[in-house]
């Protein structure tokens, strides 16, 4: 038994010596019997159970200067291609592309998980804002009521950078703060409580649109942002003032597409304390490039940032169920405790 172990051990030592000389030995018999030599393959690897590793290229050491250059250029140390961190924050397997022929919807007034208009807190807010209109007052009264609701939300719901876009309206009102998407959902819930049907238009907006608001966090901004843009059905709207009548986009709530606004204070720049929700009341917000912008300021035309039009959906619940929210679940879980309390403009 002892001699057999000795002979096997000697064979291993001999095989190691032959590998160092550039060949790989493969045992065909036992002991010191006949063996066949199999040359190593190109690249430094041979056949059989033992492989000779090929030469490894030495990487330059990672220094502080290389790390700083990586942060400025968006390249990892030693890599040639850019690292797009923002793409890792969005949901996987969601193809956000324009639908051929468009996607239309009839909207409705029914409550949903997000638009929980039957919640006592939502009903209390509706009573605080007041009635939508009286019998036979026409579309102007409903538009005025929606404007009144918009002003109430702007004053009572503090703007923050929350990323939980599917949060129910009752929770947004309980917290007293919300993002643009969440506050638009509050406006929708109030409209449905008044019996005004609503729907949303799914927009995929380029993440660079938010660069002015987060100048030091550009690498963390998603490359695509899903925006639920509300529309309200108001019978009797004039097509001369509203091209989508009887549907009224929220961007035309304070003026038609053919009515120039923003002459004094300019268009929306997505910087400072003013958010997209507040800007609706003073300037045009145009995603299609059809609104009349002041000659001195074309910033109301935001069509250059629109990547895809996903069509219309009966509710924002349906939009998010099909295309997902802007951020994936883990990213929302990590970002919400910080951004959900950060006031706009800070």
TAHUGI-V818812 format. One record per pair of residues at least 6 apart in sequence whose C-alpha atoms are under 6 Angstrom apart, sorted by the first residue. I is the first residue (numbers start at 1). J is the second residue. Records with the same first field share a line. If there is no record, write none. Layout:
I->J, J
This chain:
7->31
15->25
23->39, 40
24->38, 39
25->37
27->35
28->35
40->46
43->54
44->52, 53, 54
45->51, 52, 53
66->77
70->76, 77
74->82
75->82, 83
86->220, 221, 222, 223
89->327, 328, 331
90->327, 328
91->328
94->323
97->308
98->308, 309, 310
99->310
102->311
103->311, 312
104->312
105->312, 313, 314
107->197, 198, 199, 314
108->197, 198
109->192, 197
111->117
114->168, 169
115->169, 189
117->189, 193
121->170
122->170
132->142, 145, 194
133->141, 142
139->236
157->176, 177
158->177
159->177, 178, 179, 343, 344
160->178, 179, 342, 343, 344
161->179, 339, 340
162->179, 336, 339, 340
163->336
169->186
180->277
197->232, 233
198->231, 232
199->230, 231, 313, 314, 315
200->228, 229, 230, 231, 312, 313, 315
201->228, 229, 311, 312
202->227, 228, 310, 311
203->226, 227, 309, 310
204->225, 226, 307, 308
205->224, 225, 305, 306, 307
206->224, 305
207->222, 223, 224
211->218
212->271
213->270, 271
225->326
226->326
230->250
231->248, 249, 250
232->247, 248
233->246, 247
234->246
235->246
237->245, 246
239->245
241->256
242->256
251->280, 285
254->281
257->291
258->291, 292
260->292, 293
261->283, 284
262->283
263->294
267->283, 299, 300
272->345
273->344, 345
284->300
285->300
286->300, 301, 302
287->302, 303
288->303
289->301, 303
